[in-house]
Amino acid sequence: MSLPKKMKDHAAKHAEATEPHPAAAAKQAAQGKLLARERITAILDADSFHEYDLFVEHKCADFGMEKKQLPGDGVITGTGTILGHPVAIFAQDFTVAGGSLGLAHARKITKIMDHAIKLGIPLIGINDSGGARIQEGVNSLAGYGEIFYRNTLASGVIPQISIILGPCAGGAVYSPALTDFVFVVDNISKMFITGPEVIKTVLGEEISMEDLGGARVQAELTGNAHFYAQSEAECFEQVKRLVTYIPWNNRKKADTFSVIPSRSEVSLEHIIPAESNKPYDVRDVIRAVCDGSDFMEVQALWAANIVVGFARMDGRTVGMIANQPMVLAGVLDVDSSDKAARFIRFCDAFNIPLVTLVDLPGYLPGIDQEHAGVIRHGAKLLYAYSEATVPKITVILRKAYGGGYIAMCSRHLGADFVFAWPCAEIAVMGPEGAANIIFKGEIAAAADPEAFRKEKVKEYTEKFASPYVAAANGHVDAVIAPHQTRDFLLHALEISEEKAELRPARKHGVPPF
Amino acid sequence: MTHIRQTIALNDTLYETTLTKKYANRKAHVPKDPRRLTAIIPGLILELLVRPGDEVKPGQGLLVLEAMKMQNRITAHDAHTVQALHVVPGDTVTKGQLLVTFD
């Protein structure tokens, strides 16, 4: 073959492997879904995508598979950049054999994962697959297992992002579950272990795919998804934004951006209501202290009684964790402990300092909570905070009662700096509850029990419901006016930049998973 | 911010807040009645191992329930006298369906 002919032949081969099957492409478009290649182009910087393993073929010779040629074996892999950040990426192609996963398909994914781990760059996976390629039998299962294994090896080494843009069911869904951030899109993402068909057969219960494991369910009810979008385009913007907040790998810090002062119009002095039982949106406090009032909330719809997410302070990424008085009075419970613990571990693994804003009345009482294992799940939060060695800075805004006070990154769990606003109430429990217990007998015996009770509540409030007892004991480093919060945080973060904390060597801890 | 009307009582203090869907829809706790045996999993009744009036010991087999490709032997937790059996072999049962009552 002459050289020009070889070039022409290559162009033809390339076109054949990359051009979508028209009927399958139309079907994808009809569901509001982009094609795999279009998705990669939409996420990555223009012309930055470099594809590998385009000509990989499956070796299955059973059930007529020997006659089937599958372009790229149903998955596109490569590297590129997002706003200049290098990333490794794979996208399952539903138009090729339903994006089904065979061994060659899986090996393309594990190869790009191995690259990402060695190169120290984030991995982005786009999941859109009907599931295992049944014709390949156990080889298909082997493929899944090899992916899960690498997800686990990569955990805490490189950030892993999963974007669910189609079905992701059965064993397949455990790969996203092992990654750091899962993105879902309304009406497009479907995640479940056993689908509606199986549930109907086994249990006789009928449910639609959307109600069983759609985007909204995963973002609001299960907490499996971290980011929820209405469209693929919105989802890609979220992915790009997230990438700017996180480092390439665990040996680096996130990129530093230029400093923008908070744009918040809200005065911190006026956010907190006068009565301690009145709600407010703690995100107003976050926006008032962080750069440009720019806060990227993670798992915004699930366990909303705690708020977690990324912001910048003096151009550097911080992880914010804050009780949300607007939802369930900001209590800690099974889900909120779980949510915060996972976020803290991500930040700690990737050198992102933690800023904790505290305002909680304690743990949520309830039979359902106790029986759902609030002891075990609540312990995750204590573990995650205690284990974290990144700078840990805590601001007690208002209530910090009982076990909740300890759990929310108190000095005792290793906080480097603890600040409290003058309206902080740091005590074993709220004044009402405390007075009712301490003076139970005296209240009952009093001539006017109600008046006596109120007096004792007042007494307790004045003595203990303040930051000064904690400050007198050194548990709080400084009582600061709300308007000083940004300044104290910036300074604390700046001087903690080189923080190093050595712990006894161990293979790994045993957290209460 | 929208006006918040919901409240939650914690440590004798009534907090104004919003409730999550999960919290608002939580089910009241129903204590387990040891005299009522219900199906823990949906399936098919294959065989009954006891009759009304039988005295059963803890761990004794009561019936066989086929579910998840497995013939599950359902046993008694405590010593009881069987009052009534509410299923017959061949019945398909749903989760939580009453199977046996004890005196």
Chai-1 contact restraints between the chains, C-beta under 6 A:
chainA,res_idxA,chainB,res_idxB,connection_type,confidence,min_distance_angstrom,max_distance_angstrom,comment,restraint_id
A,L203,B,P42,contact,1.0,0.0,6.0,A-B,restraint_1
A,N277,B,T13,contact,1.0,0.0,6.0,A-B,restraint_2
A,N277,B,Y15,contact,1.0,0.0,6.0,A-B,restraint_3
A,K278,B,E16,contact,1.0,0.0,6.0,A-B,restraint_4
A,P279,B,I4,contact,1.0,0.0,6.0,A-B,restraint_5
A,P279,B,E16,contact,1.0,0.0,6.0,A-B,restraint_6
A,P279,B,T17,contact,1.0,0.0,6.0,A-B,restraint_7
A,D281,B,M1,contact,1.0,0.0,6.0,A-B,restraint_8
A,V327,B,T18,contact,1.0,0.0,6.0,A-B,restraint_9
A,L328,B,T17,contact,1.0,0.0,6.0,A-B,restraint_10
A,L328,B,T20,contact,1.0,0.0,6.0,A-B,restraint_11
A,L328,B,Y23,contact,1.0,0.0,6.0,A-B,restraint_12
A,A329,B,I8,contact,1.0,0.0,6.0,A-B,restraint_13
A,A329,B,Y15,contact,1.0,0.0,6.0,A-B,restraint_14
A,A329,B,T17,contact,1.0,0.0,6.0,A-B,restraint_15
A,P361,B,L10,contact,1.0,0.0,6.0,A-B,restraint_16
A,I367,B,H29,contact,1.0,0.0,6.0,A-B,restraint_17
A,D368,B,R26,contact,1.0,0.0,6.0,A-B,restraint_18
A,M429,B,N11,contact,1.0,0.0,6.0,A-B,restraint_19
A,G430,B,N11,contact,1.0,0.0,6.0,A-B,restraint_20
A,G430,B,T13,contact,1.0,0.0,6.0,A-B,restraint_21
A,E432,B,D12,contact,1.0,0.0,6.0,A-B,restraint_22
A,E432,B,T13,contact,1.0,0.0,6.0,A-B,restraint_23
A,G433,B,N11,contact,1.0,0.0,6.0,A-B,restraint_24
A,G433,B,D12,contact,1.0,0.0,6.0,A-B,restraint_25
A,N436,B,D12,contact,1.0,0.0,6.0,A-B,restraint_26
